[in-house]
């Protein structure tokens, strides 16, 4: 690959360098880099890996948006339980399943436990993993706009 996609990302929670690169490729509309990044993310299902970083960044950004004024959620809580119904309805079935397994932890909801979701992703077909990745990238892209 001989080009770059300059962009300053708003979401600092996506910490993995290749995950950030994939998100910048999506925002730049570069199909070639997006395809390469998708292959990499779909293959890297380890904790601290590309997919883990994307899920964690998505969840941490959304949790801040989902907090209702005057209401403090209790943690740990599943992402699915915290998400508003209209957001959950947007997710495809494999993503909904992963969000049932992904938990937000910490006294202020500042940590994400993706271990069960990553284990489930390993059991999914490549097509279903791709659907989850697309939902996560779409959500992160919305936050960047």
C-alpha positions as CSV (number, residue, x, y, z in Angstrom):
1,X,0.0,0.0,0.0
2,X,1.5,3.3,-1.1
3,X,-0.9,5.9,0.3
4,X,-2.2,7.3,3.5
5,X,-5.6,8.5,4.7
6,X,-4.9,11.6,6.8
7,X,-7.6,12.3,9.4
8,X,-7.7,13.1,13.0
9,X,-10.1,10.7,14.6
10,X,-12.4,12.0,17.4
11,X,-12.7,8.6,19.1
12,X,-9.6,8.1,21.2
13,X,-10.9,4.9,22.6
14,X,-9.9,3.0,19.4
15,X,-6.4,2.5,20.5
16,X,-5.0,-0.2,18.1
17,X,-3.0,1.4,15.3
18,X,-4.5,-0.9,12.6
19,X,-8.0,-0.4,13.9
20,X,-7.5,3.4,13.6
21,X,-6.1,3.0,10.1
22,X,-9.1,0.9,9.1
23,X,-11.5,3.6,10.4
24,X,-9.6,6.3,8.6
25,X,-9.8,4.2,5.4
26,X,-13.6,4.0,5.8
27,X,-13.9,7.7,6.4
28,X,-11.8,8.4,3.3
29,X,-13.9,6.0,1.2
30,X,-10.9,3.9,0.1
31,X,-12.3,0.5,-0.9
32,X,-8.9,-1.1,-1.4
33,X,-7.7,-0.2,2.1
34,X,-11.1,-1.0,3.6
35,X,-11.0,-4.5,2.1
36,X,-7.4,-5.0,3.4
37,X,-8.4,-3.7,6.8
38,X,-11.5,-5.8,7.0
39,X,-9.5,-9.0,6.2
40,X,-7.1,-8.1,9.0
41,X,-9.8,-7.3,11.5
42,X,-11.8,-10.4,10.8
43,X,-8.6,-12.5,11.3
44,X,-7.5,-10.7,14.5
45,X,-9.9,-11.7,17.2
46,X,-7.5,-11.6,20.1
47,X,-7.9,-9.4,23.1
48,X,-6.0,-6.2,22.4
49,X,-6.4,-6.9,18.7
50,X,-8.0,-5.0,15.9
51,X,-11.6,-6.2,16.3
52,X,-11.3,-5.9,20.1
53,X,-10.2,-2.3,19.8
54,X,-13.0,-1.4,17.3
55,X,-15.7,-2.9,19.6
56,X,-14.3,-1.3,22.7
57,X,-14.0,2.1,21.0
58,X,-17.6,1.8,19.7
59,X,-19.0,0.8,23.1
60,X,-17.2,3.4,25.1
61,X,-18.3,6.2,22.7
62,X,-21.9,5.0,22.7
63,X,-22.2,4.5,26.5
64,X,-21.5,8.2,26.9
65,X,-24.2,9.1,24.4
66,X,-26.7,6.6,25.9
67,X,-26.6,8.0,29.4
68,X,-30.0,9.5,30.3
69,X,-29.9,12.8,32.2
70,X,-30.3,12.3,35.9
71,X,-30.0,8.5,35.6
72,X,-26.8,6.7,36.5
73,X,-26.6,3.1,35.1
74,X,-25.2,0.4,37.3
75,X,-22.2,-1.6,36.0
76,X,-21.4,-4.2,35.0
77,X,-24.1,-4.2,32.4
78,X,-24.4,-5.7,29.0
79,X,-24.1,-3.4,26.1
80,X,-27.4,-4.7,24.7
81,X,-29.2,-3.7,28.0
82,X,-27.7,-0.2,28.0
83,X,-28.4,0.6,24.3
84,X,-31.6,2.3,23.4
85,X,-34.1,0.2,21.5
86,X,-33.8,2.2,18.3
87,X,-30.1,1.6,18.3
88,X,-30.4,-2.1,19.0
89,X,-32.9,-2.4,16.2
90,X,-30.4,-1.0,13.8
91,X,-27.9,-3.8,14.6
92,X,-28.0,-7.0,12.6
93,X,-28.7,-10.2,14.5
94,X,-25.0,-11.3,14.9
95,X,-24.2,-7.9,16.3
96,X,-27.1,-8.0,18.7
97,X,-25.9,-11.4,19.9
98,X,-22.3,-10.1,20.5
99,X,-23.7,-7.1,22.4
100,X,-25.5,-9.5,24.7
101,X,-22.1,-10.9,25.6
102,X,-20.1,-7.7,25.8
103,X,-20.1,-5.9,29.2
104,X,-19.4,-2.4,30.3
105,X,-17.6,-2.4,33.6
106,X,-16.0,-0.1,36.1
107,X,-17.6,2.3,38.5
108,X,-18.3,4.8,35.7
109,X,-18.6,2.5,32.8
110,X,-15.1,3.1,31.5
111,X,-14.0,-0.4,30.7
112,X,-15.4,-3.0,28.2
113,X,-15.1,-6.7,28.6
114,X,-15.1,-8.2,25.1
115,X,-13.8,-11.6,25.9
116,X,-17.1,-13.5,25.6
117,X,-18.0,-11.5,22.4
118,X,-14.6,-12.3,20.8
119,X,-15.0,-16.0,21.7
120,X,-18.4,-16.0,20.0
121,X,-17.1,-14.2,17.0
122,X,-14.6,-17.0,16.6
123,X,-17.5,-19.4,16.3
124,X,-19.4,-17.4,13.8
125,X,-19.2,-17.7,10.1
126,X,-17.0,-15.2,8.2
127,X,-20.2,-13.7,6.8
128,X,-21.7,-13.1,10.3
129,X,-18.3,-11.7,11.5
130,X,-18.4,-9.3,8.6
131,X,-21.9,-8.1,9.5
132,X,-20.7,-7.4,13.0
133,X,-17.7,-5.5,11.7
134,X,-19.8,-3.5,9.3
135,X,-22.2,-2.5,12.2
136,X,-19.3,-1.5,14.4
137,X,-17.5,0.5,11.6
138,X,-20.8,2.2,10.7
139,X,-21.3,3.2,14.3
140,X,-17.8,4.5,14.7
141,X,-18.1,6.4,11.4
142,X,-21.3,8.1,12.6
143,X,-19.4,9.3,15.7
144,X,-16.7,10.8,13.5
145,X,-19.0,12.7,11.3
